[in-house]
């Protein structure tokens, strides 16, 4: 097995992979080593890649099936398009402050895990920077694997043996009621997953939580569950536990959706920002079977 050179991004999780051109990665060349690093460290950074859309898709497919939310929602074949996280409209102008699409971007500034509300949750998000503003617009990350390991027993007992209920409109309601009520946010039924996702490779548990989580299954009081969810996220995202990535065009950052929380940060909205994001759906080999209730 090839020795891939890395250096830490944070003392809790994440590594920067050095000297790798993602265009050369295939199922047989380097991907097995990168997949093991992914399982061990939860987040991988590749700088100065400048990958095109075809390479972005090809790398994602090495991890598993592409997440196509429109096809999943409609239960029919809809061509996959790379989702763009951006304030740039199709005509090149910028979203206004009250545009629901900009408010949705601001909802992503809550600590979250992608796709917890979907019938098939995500394994990995592969994000690359296309356009960056002059300031702001960082993405922050925190490990829910290390966070769970360090969590006080009194808080852990709120989650052990329970499921967590997730609803996309729950997180959006914290930003804007009109956004929360839109069809894109309400088309997904409430979803319940076990609270702990065990990595089938390393055997480590991570708290599977998000701003979309609104209740803990089996708790007598909904308010008690909601309070424990907020307390757990707060504990795992204290400043010393957070890695903040300052984007450069060409950066590729991928992370384990089973074990990492993330959030965006503001930037001057009169400036353009665009990141391309591909999520890959988890499979039975990734521990999905054990997460079902």
C-alpha positions, 0 to 999 in steps of 0.5 A: 500500500502506498504511503500517503503523506499527511499533516494534521488539521486539528488535534481531534480530527482531520488531515491535509493530504499532501502531494496527491492529484485527485485527477489520478485517483482511481479505485485501484490507485490511491483510493484505498489509502484515502478511504482508510484515512477517511475512516480514521480521521473523518476529514481530508483536505486537498489543496490546489486541485482545481478539479472539473465537474467530471472529476468531482463526480468521478471521485464522489462515485468512488465512495458510493451512490451520488445523493440526488435529492430531487430523484429521491423526493420524486421517486423517479429518474432525474438527471444528477446536477452538482449542487452549488452552494452560492449566492450567485443566480443563474443570470450572474446577479446576486441573491438579495438579503430577503431571498429564500435561497440566501436565507437557506444559505444562512440556515446552513450557518447552524451546526448541522449534518447533511441529509439526516432528514432523508430516507438514505442519509449521507456518508460523505460530502465532497466540497470544492471552492469555485469563487471566494469572497474577499473575506469571511465565508469560512466553513467550520467543523467539529468531530462528533466522534471525539465529542461523544468520547469526551462528553460527560456521562450525565449528558450521554445518558440522554442519548444512549439507547435512544433515537433522534428525530430529524426534520429539515423544516425544524432548522429552517424555522430558526431562520425564517418561518416562510423558508421553513414552510416552503415545499423544498423544506417540508417534502421530507417526512420526519425521520428517526435514526439511532443516536450513535453511528458506529464506524464499521472500520474503526469501531468508534461511536459518533453522536449522529446529531444536527440542527435538524434534530428536534426530539429524542425518541423515548423521552417523556418531555419534548422540551427535555430532548430538545434541551439535551440536543442543544447541550450536546451540540454546544459541548461538541462545538466549543472553540477549541474543538472547531477547525475553521477552513479558510477557502482558496479556489481549488481546495477540495475538502471531504468529511464523514457525515456520520461523525462531523458537524459543520456550518458556514460563516457569513461573508459580504453578501454583495460579493460572490461566493460559490462552492460545489458540493456532492454528497454520497449516500451511505450504504449497508457497508457504511453502517446504515443497517445498524442505524435504522430503528 
